[in-house]
Amino acid sequence: MMKFPRLFDHFLRHASLFVAGMVMTIGLGWQQEAHAHCERTYLMAHSGDYVPYQYMSEDGVLIGLDVDILAGIMREMGCGYELKKLPPRRAQLMLREGEMDVMAAASITAERHQYAHFSLPYRDEKIVMFARVEDAPNYQTLDLKGAFAQNLTVAAGIGGWYGSEYGELKDTEAAKNSLVLNNSTRARIRQLITGRVQLVLADLYVGYYHAGELDARNRIIELPHALNADPVHFMLSRKTMSGSDVDSFNKALSRFMSSEQYTDLILEYRPRGLE
């Protein structure tokens, strides 16, 4: 079974920093180590099912690379933060309404610009199409439009962004006949393995992780055509964060990304076998 480095020892080292709430909410403040001080606590949405970026430990704690990066930013700012487990679509609505301050792992779109600022990029992301190994030889030249044209059943996440190609095609008649949406990457990978869908759209690392957890790491493979390969950003609510707030956030992010801790996090969360 594929494992991420320090999946459990990371939790054990940092568990004391987290406090779980009735609504799966966790708060953390590192003011004692900060370069500045603020009295604000930022609320960030957490999907709970986006390993290694946002996921739950075996003890039900919300953790992940995006969480650790946010923690580093908050330490630089001297602020606290809380995490709330939410489906992506609901989290976006709350961000729009000012009920949520931050969402991680965001790609920039014109629609999102209407209600969110975007931070500096903080890590890279590659979105691919996964197929079963036995089917992959027939799909080597396939793009998403071709998959819909062939009436292949394609699974993706509700509210997820999978690049401009997906954005242009997801509401077409062909997509309506072929696209299956749900909130669980693991469920989608299971659907692929069992033949209920022919393709799954997912982050490269996320897809392989869930296949490994299902003891099926060698049964799926990414196709050559990548849907998106870009840096991702934090989305910051326009209703709760001013221009000066965004500037402070970005300055703290830049300082943290220049640190050895950030470099170590990126390396340690990378899944084995995909270095």
C-alpha positions as MATLAB code, in Angstrom:
seq = 'MMKFPRLFDHFLRHASLFVAGMVMTIGLGWQQEAHAHCERTYLMAHSGDYVPYQYMSEDGVLIGLDVDILAGIMREMGCGYELKKLPPRRAQLMLREGEMDVMAAASITAERHQYAHFSLPYRDEKIVMFARVEDAPNYQTLDLKGAFAQNLTVAAGIGGWYGSEYGELKDTEAAKNSLVLNNSTRARIRQLITGRVQLVLADLYVGYYHAGELDARNRIIELPHALNADPVHFMLSRKTMSGSDVDSFNKALSRFMSSEQYTDLILEYRPRGLE';
ca = [
       0.000    0.000    0.000;
       1.387    3.406   -0.938;
       2.133    5.651    2.004;
       2.990    9.306    2.272;
       6.123   10.071    4.275;
       5.419   10.896    7.902;
       1.668   10.419    7.482;
       1.307    9.340   11.109;
       4.460   10.644   12.785;
       3.586   14.077   11.396;
       0.232   13.892   13.142;
       1.773   12.702   16.401;
       4.276   15.554   16.425;
       1.648   18.204   15.776;
      -1.526   16.806   17.365;
      -1.125   19.012   20.417;
      -1.461   22.084   18.201;
      -5.009   21.195   17.169;
      -8.319   21.407   18.995;
     -11.332   19.668   17.449;
     -14.765   21.288   17.722;
     -18.355   20.150   17.426;
     -18.457   21.095   13.716;
     -15.143   19.477   12.780;
     -13.467   22.833   13.405;
      -9.867   23.213   14.482;
      -8.117   26.328   15.722;
      -4.450   27.087   15.964;
      -2.491   30.191   16.938;
       1.287   30.467   16.927;
       1.613   34.035   18.135;
       4.554   33.223   20.368;
       6.770   32.516   17.336;
       5.337   35.161   15.022;
       7.100   38.074   13.399;
       3.981   40.190   13.937;
       0.839   40.086   16.038;
      -2.843   40.257   15.188;
      -6.037   39.525   17.064;
      -7.803   38.001   14.059;
      -8.589   34.316   13.523;
      -8.935   33.214    9.903;
     -11.491   30.549    8.962;
     -10.386   28.170    6.188;
     -12.518   25.529    4.491;
     -11.135   21.981    4.533;
     -12.437   19.333    2.116;
     -11.454   16.366    4.310;
     -10.877   14.176    1.239;
      -7.956   15.617   -0.724;
      -4.864   13.690    0.325;
      -2.114   14.810    0.798;
      -3.323   18.399    0.752;
      -6.426   18.257    2.993;
      -7.468   15.047    4.722;
      -8.440   13.535    8.060;
      -6.123   11.559   10.297;
      -7.249    8.210   11.664;
      -8.242   10.083   14.832;
     -10.498   12.488   12.935;
      -8.148   15.492   12.910;
      -8.097   17.729    9.825;
      -4.523   17.833    8.539;
      -2.532   18.041    5.275;
       0.032   20.014    3.324;
      -2.323   22.956    2.721;
      -2.997   23.098    6.462;
       0.710   23.153    7.297;
       1.339   25.906    4.751;
      -1.510   27.990    6.152;
      -0.092   27.410    9.646;
       3.243   28.779    8.467;
       1.568   31.875    7.020;
      -0.394   32.468   10.203;
       2.769   32.098   12.260;
       4.412   34.787   10.149;
       1.366   37.056   10.562;
       0.903   36.315   14.253;
      -2.720   35.285   13.653;
      -4.766   32.239   14.564;
      -6.819   30.073   12.257;
      -9.657   27.586   12.300;
     -10.542   24.810    9.856;
     -14.062   23.772    8.957;
     -14.813   20.604    6.988;
     -17.086   21.488    4.071;
     -17.927   20.261    0.551;
     -16.171   22.524   -2.000;
     -19.375   23.944   -3.508;
     -20.741   24.985   -0.115;
     -17.364   26.412    0.894;
     -17.301   28.592   -2.225;
     -20.778   29.921   -1.437;
     -19.694   30.730    2.118;
     -16.569   32.478    0.821;
     -18.765   34.527   -1.517;
     -21.058   35.516    1.363;
     -18.226   36.367    3.742;
     -18.885   33.392    6.029;
     -15.470   31.896    5.163;
     -12.150   33.720    4.863;
      -9.862   31.302    3.026;
      -9.962   28.359    0.642;
      -6.811   26.549   -0.450;
      -5.799   24.794   -3.688;
      -7.587   27.277   -5.955;
      -7.054   27.916   -9.642;
      -7.778   31.421  -10.906;
     -11.011   31.871  -12.882;
     -12.951   34.960  -13.941;
     -16.003   33.813  -11.970;
     -14.037   33.394   -8.754;
     -12.490   36.837   -9.176;
     -15.948   38.283   -8.558;
     -15.925   37.203   -4.922;
     -12.320   36.298   -4.074;
      -8.828   37.705   -4.047;
      -6.053   35.272   -4.974;
      -2.827   34.875   -3.070;
       0.558   34.358   -4.611;
       0.953   30.794   -5.941;
       2.159   28.430   -3.225;
       2.508   24.975   -4.833;
       2.060   23.230   -8.168;
      -0.788   20.976   -9.199;
      -1.235   18.644  -12.170;
      -4.711   17.484  -13.172;
      -4.844   14.332  -15.270;
      -7.271   11.780  -16.658;
      -6.955    8.352  -15.035;
      -7.899    5.165  -16.857;
      -7.680    1.465  -16.053;
      -4.366    0.019  -17.164;
      -6.024   -2.415  -19.565;
      -7.953    0.414  -21.279;
      -5.130    2.946  -21.446;
      -3.620    1.730  -24.773;
      -6.865    2.723  -26.487;
      -6.852    6.220  -24.946;
      -3.290    7.425  -25.531;
      -4.275   10.264  -27.887;
      -7.501   11.123  -26.053;
      -8.361   14.560  -24.737;
     -11.486   15.428  -22.755;
     -13.477   16.490  -25.816;
     -12.635   13.197  -27.453;
     -13.722   11.300  -24.343;
     -17.119   13.000  -24.396;
     -17.417   12.442  -28.152;
     -16.885    8.712  -27.578;
     -19.553    8.723  -24.822;
     -17.038    7.545  -22.233;
     -18.281    7.960  -18.678;
     -16.088   10.511  -16.909;
     -16.113   11.076  -13.115;
     -15.167   14.396  -11.504;
     -15.733   16.290   -8.267;
     -18.663   18.597   -7.591;
     -17.449   22.184   -7.736;
     -13.928   21.134   -8.770;
     -11.808   23.019  -11.297;
      -9.920   20.810  -13.746;
      -8.566   23.389  -16.175;
      -9.971   25.540  -18.983;
     -10.727   22.535  -21.196;
     -13.020   21.112  -18.513;
     -14.552   24.546  -17.886;
     -15.500   24.899  -21.546;
     -16.913   21.394  -21.904;
     -18.575   20.504  -18.597;
     -21.950   22.062  -19.462;
     -22.189   20.818  -23.060;
     -24.742   18.253  -24.161;
     -21.998   15.665  -24.645;
     -20.765   16.213  -21.100;
     -24.285   15.997  -19.681;
     -24.532   12.482  -21.094;
     -21.093   11.417  -19.871;
     -20.150   13.332  -16.725;
     -20.659   11.769  -13.270;
     -20.129   14.094  -10.284;
     -19.664   13.377   -6.574;
     -17.750   14.684   -3.557;
     -15.361   11.749   -2.954;
     -12.141   11.148   -4.886;
     -11.862    7.682   -3.366;
     -15.382    6.830   -4.539;
     -14.493    7.958   -8.047;
     -11.323    5.863   -8.126;
     -13.346    2.870   -6.900;
     -15.843    3.507   -9.705;
     -12.962    3.438  -12.183;
     -11.482    0.216  -10.822;
     -14.858   -1.537  -10.887;
     -15.657   -0.358  -14.415;
     -18.566    1.930  -13.539;
     -16.729    4.822  -15.211;
     -14.029    4.826  -17.893;
     -12.098    7.933  -16.786;
     -11.533    9.888  -13.586;
     -10.327   13.489  -13.466;
      -8.074   14.131  -10.467;
      -4.856   15.592   -9.170;
      -1.984   13.244  -10.031;
      -0.962   12.573   -6.427;
      -4.498   12.424   -5.075;
      -5.622    9.817   -7.603;
      -2.681    7.511   -7.019;
      -2.973    7.839   -3.256;
      -6.569    6.660   -3.202;
      -5.787    3.835   -5.613;
      -3.054    2.727   -3.213;
      -5.455    2.826   -0.288;
      -7.767    0.568   -2.316;
      -4.849   -1.838   -3.043;
      -5.149   -0.925   -6.717;
      -2.112    1.314   -7.323;
      -1.081   -0.785  -10.347;
      -4.578   -0.961  -11.826;
      -4.853    2.675  -12.900;
      -2.597    4.986  -14.893;
      -2.673    8.611  -15.968;
      -3.118    9.349  -19.675;
      -0.589   11.526  -21.558;
      -2.985   14.466  -21.970;
      -2.907   16.704  -18.879;
      -5.961   18.884  -18.277;
      -4.121   21.431  -16.166;
      -0.597   21.958  -14.851;
      -0.433   25.226  -12.985;
       0.387   26.683   -9.597;
      -2.513   26.958   -7.146;
      -3.433   29.796   -4.817;
      -5.348   30.564   -1.657;
      -8.718   32.221   -2.331;
      -9.413   35.066    0.094;
     -12.948   36.401    0.545;
     -13.484   39.909   -0.811;
     -16.114   40.465    1.876;
     -13.831   39.748    4.829;
     -10.363   40.689    3.583;
      -9.275   44.143    2.442;
      -6.470   44.923    0.034;
      -4.120   45.522    2.960;
      -5.140   42.164    4.476;
      -4.291   40.424    1.209;
      -0.974   42.248    1.042;
      -0.101   41.112    4.577;
      -1.121   37.562    3.747;
       1.055   37.522    0.615;
       4.065   38.983    2.398;
       3.772   36.292    5.076;
       3.343   33.596    2.412;
       6.446   34.835    0.592;
       8.517   34.753    3.786;
       7.335   31.256    4.648;
       8.022   29.932    1.138;
      11.599   31.166    1.472;
      12.113   29.050    4.571;
      13.608   25.584    4.937;
      10.404   24.456    6.639;
       8.400   25.076    3.453;
      10.927   23.160    1.334;
      10.858   20.255    3.762;
       7.056   20.148    3.732;
       6.885   19.922   -0.057;
       9.395   17.061   -0.099;
       7.926   15.153    2.821;
       4.350   15.166    1.574;
       5.296   13.948   -1.896;
       3.962   10.403   -2.429;
       6.520    7.637   -2.708;
       6.994    6.317   -6.219;
       6.123    9.657   -7.884;
       9.303   11.597   -7.077;
];
